[in-house]
Amino acid sequence: MKIKTITSHLESIAPLSLQEEYDNSGLIIGNVEDEVEGALICIDCTEAIVDEAIKKKCNLIIAHHPIVFRGIKKITGSNYVERVLLKAIQNNISIYAIHTNLDNVSIGVNKRICEKLGLNNYKILVPKSSPFTPSRGVPTAGSGMIGTLSKPTTEIAFLNRVKKVMKSAHLRHTALLGKKVSKVAVCGGSGSFLLNDAIAAGADVFVTSDFKYHQFFDADNKIVIADIGHYEGEQFTKELIRDLLKQKFHTFAARLTKINTNPVNYLFHSHPFV
């Protein structure tokens, strides 16, 4: 199977035209005519991921985040991006990214989060102007999603559910408002830009990540922000990509990385002095 066969399938689901302007989704290293022996799926393409791909004889890495966002003038190995590129090139490994285009489709990253949290009747929070499903006028692309719980629950009970399901060692949130939670907005990755939309849609809680200190004030006692961490919010994207591939290529060797590439670590207990 050629790389273009795989990328064409993924892009039929999440077209590159749906990626944000700053993004760099698509084939970053490689030739679309190359034959694929196996694919390793990850969130971030690091040196350890390339080493794992070599070990598992996968000559294609499918990452959620692009290893290259901006222009590169030199590849000398002077930083982690250059080292990843060098190692991949030297070992004939192609790198493909499927990022905000997968975030922005109705069967993408945010749907998977809704499913994990047990939300029902979920839909896109901020639809793009197109495309729409012609027969029903239902938006099929846009930012974030919003859904409902089958049974309203307390804020603390819902936050505990979020922390457990999303495997968040550390969950930051705004003040609890003493209300029942029935409607929830979600956005995988950085979602602060959707806060006002979540409030306008009547969400009781907004599950996302990467809020800055002063942005928490913008909740303004109108919503509870639940900041679960960037990696935590997108961790199930690996499963999503694998499932999308398996739907069409039943016997294709699509492997999930065993490596946690989250660059953020948490200190819960003081280490003894050395």
Residue, then its C-alpha position, 0 to 999 in steps of 0.5 A: m500500500k502506498i502512502k498516498t492511499i492512506t493519506s487520501h483516505l484520511e483526507s477524505i474524512a478530514p480535508l486539509s482545507l479545514q486546517e487552521e491558517y497556522d497549521n501544517s497538516g499533511l505529509i511533512i517528510g516522504n514521497v506519496e508513492d512510497e510503499v508503507e510497511g507499517a504505521l506508528i500513530c502518536i500525538d507528538c513526533t519525538e526522537a523516541i517515537v522515531d526510535e520506536a518506529i525503527k524498532k517496530k519496522c514502521n516506515l510511516i509515522i502519523a502524528h496529531h501535531p506537526i513536527v514542523f509548524r514554521g519554516i526551517k532554514k537549516i537541518t543540522g540537529s541543533n534542536y529537537v525538531e531538526r534531530v527528529l527530521l534528520k533521524a527520520i530522513q536517515n531511516n527512510i521514515s515518512i511523517y504525516a500530521i493530521h491536526t486541526n483538520l481532524d479537530n474541525v470535523s464532526i467525527g473527529v477529536n471532539k466527538r471522541i471526547c464527547e463519547k468518553l465523557g458520556l455526552n449525548n446529542y452532541k453537535i459542533l459548537v461553532p460551525k464553519s460556514s461550510p460544508f453542510t449536510p445537504s439533506r438536514g442542514v447539519p454542520t459537519a465542520g467547525s470548532g468544539m462540540i457541545g452535548t448533554l448528560s443523560k442525567p444532570t449531576t453536581e459540578i464536583a461529581f462531573l469534574n471528578r468524572v472528567k478527571k478520571v476519564m481523561k486521566s488528568a493528574h492535575l485539573r484546574h477549574t474556576a469557582l464552582l457555581g452550585k448548579k447542576v451540570s447538564k450541558v457540556a462544551v468540549c474542545g480538544g487542545s487549546g480552547s480558550f478562544l471558544l469560551n464566549d461561544a460555550i457561554a452563549a450556548g448555555a454550557d454549564v462546564f467547558v472542558t478544554s485546556d491551555f487557559k492562561y491565568h487572566q483568562f480564567f476570570d473571563a468565566d465571570n461566574k457564568i460557566v465552570i472552566a475545566d482545564i484538563g491539560h493539552y495532552e490529556g485532552e487529545q490522548f484519545t486521538k491516537e485511537l481515533i486515527r487507528d479506528l479511521l484507518k481500520q474502517k477501510f484497511h482492515t489488515f493494515a499494520a497501524r500501531l499505537t505508540k507505547i510512549n507518553t509524549n506529554p512534555v508536562n510533568y507534575l510534582f505532587h510530593s516533595h522530593p527528599f533533598v539529595 
